[in-house]
Amino acid sequence: MRSHYCGEINESLIEQTVTVCGWVQRRRDHGGVIFIDLRDREGMVQVVYDPDKPEVFATAEKVRNEFVLQVTGRVRHRPEGTQNASLPTGMVEILGLELNIVNTSETPPFILDDDAVSEELRLRYRYLDLRRPEMLQRLRLRSQVTTAMRHYLDAQGFLDIETPMLTRATPEGARDYLVPSRTHPGSFFALPQSPQIFKQLLMVAGMDKYYQIVRCFRDEDLRADRQPEFTQLDIEMSFIDEEAIMSQMEAMVRHIFAHVLEEALHDPFPRMTYKEAMLRYGSDKPDLRIPLELVDLKDVMAEVDFKVFSGPATDPEGRVTALRLPKGCELSRKEIDDYTKFVGIYGARGLAYIKVNDKARGLEGLQSPILKFLPDNVVTAILERTAAEDGDLIFFGADKARVVNEALGALRVKLGHDRGLVERGWRPLWVVDFPMFEWDEASKRWVSLHHPFTSPKEEHLALLESDPGNCESRAYDLVLNGTEVGGGSMRIFRQPVQEQVFKHLGIADEEARDKFGFLLDALKFGCPPHGGIAFGLDRLVMLMSGAASIRDVMAFPKTQTASCLLTQAPSPVSERQLKELNIRIRKPQVES
């Protein structure tokens, strides 16, 4: 139906007759001359109709926004003074010779180039929202990213292998999405949270290098960077160690950025241990574009009489830390109060501070409600350790280490953005040497920091029994500008070690055999050393496109309540379907 895309019309086609198809962005009637901006996937071109052809002109008068048109005309230069240098087709226009209204359109529920449209309305009419150039460009970039991934991995000898979508529920990780089985009454499949076990079995099978761009499902609480269904690039390799995996994966990421964004990333990516990241930034995914760092004060505060500080300082699980904000004295009391409310979201019970107005005047040059509780030598030590200068403000965190890390780690990021301290560019980082386990206070047991198939360090195998809290794993996360975009590890490939880890996680032998018996059996038949990684495709494209949410880089996302406004899913099903599945809905009881 067409000879060219709208966005391909340029000066090389002057005086040629072309046929284009697309949607009407806008129609303008200028005193007997009708201008139509026609838009398709590749861009927009201006079409002009004059009254010399009465029948065609009469058809052009009927055109409205979002009508679907087929236009045939002659390409010509735009008149002097009407060119649009910001548009790729802005130097030319099509003089319309023929016009076919392929389909009409009702008035859209929102104007496509209106940025103030609510997200709810955009998601309800997603097929219209996707016509916007901004959304189209994001999906185009997503396609370019996946193409670059495939090209790199194919060239490196990886095999693209699919794994099952219907599998069995597992006791670890987020909640599963369950699928009832009609042929096995009372039994359920689970949609995969990841292909983790299957890709390990592929290594047992000798596939050596595997990858898959795969859909995954997790029934968990949602945030801007989470969805009930998401896409990841899944990778696994045999006869390799973590150094080789990280080296090859960062080469792939550099390849993607070079080919899609024409950006050169660091070579090699810097690395940081989990302990150092938590100590300096309060986070295992630090944004290195923000120069602010936490400063530990636990030893300084241990002997002060002020219990707010001395309590956490003498608690083995406590932490006292400071965060220096350059030129923070400019903050008003209201702004400080707002930041106090902000850290309260993370469990902090307050936000102490000291304003450094004039260091030369000693204590008289400082301003703070807590100064009266701190000895002079402690104040001096705080100023020296934080390297505070005149005009700076020092925030304090004192509580359990988890609360301090979460609160001041988040405050560091917020201050960086609020105060314009975020550097431009891309700052990738490998975070390594994660703890094998973390203690879950609610269930009073150890849980995996990554997943139960992560291998402990060889030198820490003995700690599995004696001191699991200090056992480190062979895990590694790739962080980009404060967002975790990839996580991986070397896997357990010896059956006794896997059984031992299951026991520490509270998974009894019978349950382990029931849930993971096929994996435990596979480990007995010559399983090679192997490891891998999974990249969150949605998160990566979100960062690369500058979008605020992964919903803006997915064609048909869910809302934050895990519903689809477009299809009104999830929805009830008929009694006949439920009966086939041997399911009966329990009606909520209503009190009389």
N, C-alpha and C positions, 0 to 999 in steps of 0.2 A: 504493500500500500504506500510505500514511501521510498524515495531515493536517498534521503539523508536524514539524520537526526537534526532537531532544531539547533542544538548547540554546535553543530558542525558547519553551519552556514557562515562563510567568511569571504574575504576579498579575493581568494583564489577562484571563487565561483561566479565572479561578476559576469553578467550577461548570459549566464546559463539558466535553463529552466529546471527547477527542482520541485519535488513533491515531499512535503513534510506532514507529519501527524502529531497530534498532541492535545493538551488541555488549554483552555483559555484562561490565562492569568488575569487579564483585564481587557475590556473593550472601550475605546474612546471615540467619540464622534466629534470631529473638529470641523464644523461648518461644511458638511458635504463630503469630507474625507474621513473614512473609518480606519482606525488603527487597532490592530489586534495583537496583543503579546501572547504568543503561542509557546507553550512549555512542554518539554518531555524530559526523559531521564538525563539527557546530556546537556540541557540548558534551555535558553529562551531566545526567540527571535521575533523581531517586529515584522508584521505583515500589514501592507497598506492596500486598501480598496478605494477606488475613486468611482464616480458615477458614470464613467464611460461605458461600463458594462452593466446596464440596468438590472438584469436578472441576478447576476452575481452580487451586485451591491445590495439588492433587496434581501438576499439570503444573509449577507453580512449584518444587516440591520437587526436580524432576528437572534444573532449570537449573544449569549450571556456567559458570565463567569462559569468555568468548569465544564462548558460544553466540549465534546470531543469532536475535533475537526480534522479533515483531510484538505490540505491546501496545496495547490499547484500554482507556481508563479515564477517570475524572472528576478534574479538577484541583481540588485543595483546598489550603488553607493548611497548612503544617507545624505540628504542635503546639508550643506555647510552650516555648522552651528547646531545641528541636531544629533551629532555623534555622541555615543556614550562609551567613553574609554574604559569604564569599570566593567563593562559587559563584553565577553569574548566575541559576541556577534554585533557589538555596538557600532561598528563602522559601516554596516550594511543593513539592508532591509529587503523583504520580498514584495515585489509588486504583484498582488494577487490577481491571477487570471481565471482560476477556478476555485470553487469552494463547495465542499461537501460536509454537511452536518451529519457526522457518523452517529452521534447520540447526544441527547440533551441531558441537562442536569437540573435538579431542583436547587434552590438557593441553599448553599452549604450552611450548616449550623454555626460555623465560625469562619472568619476571614483567615485564609491560610497564612498570610504574612503578619498576623497579629500576635505578637509575643506575649500578650497578656491573657491568652486563653488558658483556662484552668486545665490542669493535667487530667482531671476526671473526664472532661469533655473530649480532650484529645484522645484518651484511651478508648472512650466509647465509640468514637469514629476514627479508629486508628488508621484505616485505609485512606482517609482524607489527610490525616496528620502526616502520613508517610509521603505525601506528595510535596511537602515542604522541602525546599532545597537543602536546608540544614539536616533534616532527618535522612534524606536521600544520600547526602555526602557521608553521614556516619555509617550507614549500611554499606556504602561503597567501600569505605575504609575498612570495615570489618571483613568484607570479602577479600580485599587486598592483603590483609593480615593473614587470613587463613591460607590464601594462595602462597604467600611467602613462607609460611610454616611448612606447607606440604613440599614446596620446591626444595627447601633446605633439608628436610628429613629424608625425602626420597633420594636426594643426592648422597646422603650419608649412609644409605643402605638400610633404612628402617622399613619395616613392613606395616602397611595400614591394615589392621585386623579389627573386625567388629566383635563386640562381646554382647551377651544377652541383656535385654531390657527387662525381662521377667526373671527374677532370681529369688533368693530367700532372705527373710529378715535376719538382721544381725543384732547382737545385744549391745554393741558399742556405737558411739557417734550420735547423730541427730535422730529424730523420729523418722521412721520409714513411711513412705506412701504405700499402702497395702492394696492389693488387687485380689478380690475373691476368685477362687477357682470354681467354675461350673462343673468340671469333670471330676473334681476331688472335693466333695462337699465338706465344709468346715475347715478347709485349708486355704492358705493365702500365698500368693506371690508378693514380693516387694519390688518396687522400682529401685534401681541401683542408686545409692548415694555416690558411688564411684565404681569404676571397674577394677578396684584394687586387687581382689583375690584372683579374678580371671587373668589379669595381666601377669600376676606372679605364676599362675599355672602355665601361661604361655612361655615363660622362661624355663620352667621345668620341662616343657615340651621341646625346647631347643630353638625357639624362634629368634633368640639372641637380641634383636632390636625391634621393638614394637612401638607403634603410635596409633592414636585414634583421636579424632575430634568428636567428642561424645557428649550426649545430653545426660545430665545427672539430676537427681531429685532428692530434696531434703525438706521434711515437714518441720520447719523451725520458724522462730520469730524473725520477721523481716526488717531490713534496714535499707538504706539507699544503695548499698552494694551487695544486697542479697535478694534472691528470688527462689521460689519453690522449685523451679526448674531452671537450670543454668547449663552453660557449655564450658567444657574444659578440654585443653590439649593434654592428653594422657600419654605418658612415655615410660618405657621400661627397658633396661639393658642388662645383659649378663656379662660375667667375667670383667668387671669394671669396679672401680672404687669411687668414692664421693668426689675426689679431686678431679677425676676425668669427667664425671657427669657434670659437675659445675662448669668446668672449662668448656665442654661442648654445648651446654645449654646457654651460657652467656654468649657464645659465638652465634647461636641461633637468634638470640634476642637482638644482638648487634646487626645481624643480617636483616631482620624484620624492620628495625628502625631505619636502616640505611636505604632499603628498597621502598618503604612505604612513606616515610616522613623525610627522607634524605637527611637524617640526623646521625651524627657519629657519637656513639656512647663510649664511656671509659673502657680501656683495655689494659689490664684486666679490671673486672669489677672489684671494688674494695670488699673486705670481709671483716666481720665483727662477731665476737662471741655473744651468746645470749646474755651472759652475766654482765658484760660490758654495756650492752645495749640498755638493759634494765637500769644499771647504775647511772649511766650518763643521760638517758632520755626517758626512763620510766616506761618504755615500750619495747616490744620485740619487733616492731616495724617502724623504726624511727624515720622521720622525714629529715634528711640531711640538708635540705635547702634552708632549714631554719637554724640559725647559729646558736640558739639558746641551749644551755645544758644544765642538768641538775648537779648540785654540789652536795656531797654527803657531809652531814654535821653530827653524826651519831656520837662520835668520841667527844666532840666539843660540848655537847649538851648533857652528857651523862651525869655531871656533878652539879648541875644548876638546881636551885630549889623550886623552879617553875615546873610543876608536875606535867603540864601540857607537853613540855619538851623532854623532861627527864624520864617520864614514864615510858614512852616509845624508845628512848635512847637506851634504856636498860633492859628492854624487852627483846629477847632473841628474835622474835618475829616482827619487831617494830622497825621503823625507819624515821629519821629526821633529816630533812634535806632542804636546800635553798635553791631558788631560781632567780637569777639576776636579770632584770629587764632594763636594758640601756635606755636612758632618758625617761624612765618610768615615773619620775616625779611629776611629769606632765599629767598623769592620771588624776581625775577628780575623785572625791570621796564616793560619789555615786558609781563611777566606773569600777572602783575597787569593790564596792558592795555587790555590783553585778557579777564580778568575777568570783566573789565569795559564794554567791548563789550557784554559779556554774560548777564549781568544784563540789558543791553539795550534792549534785547529781551523782557523783561517783563515791559518795559516802563520807566525804571530808566534813568534819564538824566545824570548820572555820578556816580562815585564811589570814594568818598573821603576816605582817609586813613591816619593813623599815624603809623610810625614805632617806636617801643620802643627799642632803641639801648642800652641805659644805664639810668635807672631811677634815679640813684644816682646823675647824673649831671643835673637834672631838665630839663628845656626846651632845653638845649644844647644837652641832650641825646636823644632827639626826632627828627624825620625826617618826614616832611610833608609839602605840599604846602599850607595847610589851617591853620597852626599854627598862622600865623600873624593875622588871623581874630578872634582868640579865646582868651579871657582873661585868665590870669594865673589860676585863681580859677576854671574856667570852665574846663581847661585842667586837673587840679588836680582831679576834681570831676569825669571826664571821666576815668582817670586811676584807681581811687579807685573803681568806680562802676563796671568796667569791670574786676577788679582784674588782670590787665596786669602785666606781668613780662618781664624782659630783654629778648630781642629776639622775642617778640610777635609783631603782626601787628593787628591794629584795623581798620576794615572797617566800613563805615557809610552809612546809608540809610535815606534820608529825602525827603518826598513827601506825596501824599495822602496815607492813611494807606493801601489801597488795593495794590498800586504799591510797597510800601516798603515791605509788607508781601510777595508778590509774588516774588519780586526780591531777597531780602535777604534770604527768605526761600529756594529758588532754589540755591542761592550761597552757603548757608550752606551745602546743600547736595553735591554739586559739589566739594567744598573744602574737605569735608569728604572723598570722593572717591579719589580725586586727591592726597591728602596728606596722604593717608593710615590710616585714623582715624576711619574707620568703624570696629566696634567690630564684632567678630564672634558670630554666634548663632542666635536665634530667639527671637524677642522682640515684643510680641503682646501687644495691647493697646486698651482699650475701650475709645472712645471720646464721651462725653455726653453733654447734655444741649445745643443743637444747637439752634440758632435763628429760629423762626418760618418762617420768611420772610427775603428776601433781596431785596434791591431796584435796579430795572433794569433801568439804566439811558437812554438806547435807547428807551424803550417803556414808560418811565415815570410812572411806576407802580410797585407795590409789586409783587414778584414772590415767589413761594415756594422754600425754600432751599433744601428740600427733595422732597415731592410731596404733592398735596392738600388734601390728606386723613390723614396726620400726625396730631396727637392730640396735642393741646397746653397743657402746664402744667395747672392743675386745678387752681392753685393760680394766673395764668397769664391770665385767661379768660377775665377779665375786660380790659386787655391791647389790646385785639383784636380791640376794638373801639378807645381807648384813645391814645395808643402808640404801634402800631403794630411792630415798629422797635425793641422794647425791649421785645417783647413777645417771650418766650422760648418754645421750643417744647419738647415732650417726645420721642426724637429721639436718636439713638445710632449707632455709626459706629465701626466696628472692623477693626483695622489697624495692619498690620503685616510688620515689617521692612520697613515702609514708604509707603506701598501700602494698599489702602483700599480694603479689601477682602470681607467685608460684611456691609450691611447697613439696618437698620430697625427702627421701631418706634411702639409706641402704636397708634392705629387708632382712628379716631373720630367715636363714635358709637351713638351719639345723632343727630338727623336730624337738629335741629335749629343751632347747632354749625357748622355742615357741610355747611349749607346754608350761614352762616355768613362768613366762610372762603372763600367760592366761591366769595362772594361780594368783599372781600378785594383783591382778585386776579384779579378783573376786569371781572369776569364771571357773566354776568347778569342773572336774574332769568330765563328768557326765554331760554338762552343758557344752563344754568345749568339743566333745566328741559329736554331740547332736548338731551344733551350729557349724563347726569347722572341721568335721571329721575328714572330709575330702581333701582339705588343705594339709592337715596333719599327715594323711596317708601319702600325699604327693611329695612331701618333704623327705620321705623315706626312700624315694626312688631316684637318687642322684640329682638333687636340686643344686644348681650352680649358684655361686655368689651373684647377687643381682641387686639392682636398685633403680630408682626412677624418680619421676617428678610429675606433678600436674600443674598446668598453668590455667588460671581463671581467664578464659577468653573474654568474657564480658567486662571484667575489671580492666584488663589490659587495653581493650578498645576504648573503654570509658576514659582512661587516662590519655591515650594517644589522641582522642578526638576533642578533649577538653570538656566533655559532658559532665554534668553534676551527678548523674545517677546511671546505673547500668540499665535502667528502664529505657533510657534514651538511645541505647545502642542495640536494643533487641527489637525485632520486628513486631512481635505481639507479646509484650510482657504482662505480668500480673500486677495487681495493686499491692499495697503494703498489707492488705488483709488477705492476700493470696487468692484473689478472685479476678476473673476476666470480665471487664465491663463490656467488651465487644460481643462476646458470645453468651454472657450471663452465666458463666461456669464458675464454681460448681453449681449443679442444679439437681432437683429431685428426679428420680427415675420411677418407672411404672411398677405397680405391684407384680406384674407378670415377670419383669426382669429380676426383681428381688427374689421371687419364688424360684426362678431358675437357678439362682445362686445360693438358695437355702438361707436367705437373710431376711430377718424381720426387724423393722425399725422400731426402736423403743420410743414411744411417745413421751414427751416430758410431762410429768405429773403436775396437775394444776390444783392448788389448794382450793377447797370450797369456801 
